[in-house]
Amino acid sequence: MSDKCLLAKGTLIEIHAWKGLLETQDIEVELKGEALLGATGEFGLDASYAEVWVKKDKIDHARNILDSMQQQGESWCCRECGEKNESNFELCWQCGTEAPE
């Protein structure tokens, strides 16, 4: 394990999206804490995030990939349910309403 570094912490959806993206770029990924996500209420807020680990020699490349994935832009508020959505969402993640033009 000493040859790996913590790359990021995130929700179950985030870590699997990151894992898939990194693996398409031939970066081996290990997820930690995934099994604890269901017990968030029992263990506290820290248990609500899992971790993405990669080999030390791939950490800079992996960070660049994740950074490039982040689209710059303003978040938007759904006109139907009022939920805040990041700029890269075309539909509201809460109710599915399309983003404003």
N, C-alpha and C positions, 0 to 999 in steps of 0.2 A: 504494500500500500504506500510505502514511502516514495515511490516513483510517481505518485499522483497528487494533483492539486485541486482544491475546491475552485470551481469555475463560477458557479452561481447557485442561488437558492430560489425556489419558486414553488408554485402550486403544482398539483398533479398534471394539469393540462399543460402548463408552461414547460415543466421539465421534460415531458414526453415530446413536445414540439421541438425543443432544443436538441434533445437526444437524436431525434430523427434527422434534423438538419445537419448536425455534426457528423452523424454516421454516413450521410450521403457524400461528405467530404473526406471520408476515410479516417475519421477521428474516433478512436475507441472511447466509449463513454461508460461510466459506472454511476448508477443512481443509488443514493443512500437515503434512508429515512422514509422511503416510499410506503412501507408497511405501517408506519406510525400515523399516516395522514388520517386514517379512519378514527383514531383515538384522540383527536385534537382536544376535545372537551375534557378528557381525562388527564392529559399531560400538559396542557397550557398552550399558549399562542406559539411558542417556538416549534412545537411539533406540527404546526400547520404548513410548514415548508419542508420540502425534500431538497436534496443537494445533488448537483451534477459535478462529477469529478472526471478529470482527464489527465493523461500522462503529462508530466512536467515539460517534456520537449515539445508538446503540442499546445500548451496553454495560450501562448500569444496568438497563434493561428485561430484557435477556438474563440478567443475573445473578439478577434477581428470579425469572425463570421457572425457571432451574435450581435455585435455592434452594428454591422451592416444590415442586419435583419430589422433593426429598430427604425421604423419610418419616422422621419421628422414631419411634424405637422401638429395642428391643434386638435385636442380632443373635442368631442361633440356630445351634446346632451340629447337624448331621445325625446322626440316630441310626443310620444305616446305614454311612456312610463317614467320619463325623467331621469333614467339611468345615464351615468357618465360613461362614455366609450372612448377608447383611444383612436387616434386618427387612422390606424390601419384596419379598423373594423368597417366593413361595408354594411353590416346589419347590426342592430343592437343585440348585444350578447344576452340581454335579459328577456326581451320580448320578440326579437326578430324583425322589428321595423327597420326599413331602409334608412341609411344615413341621408341627411339633407345634401342637396347638390352644392 
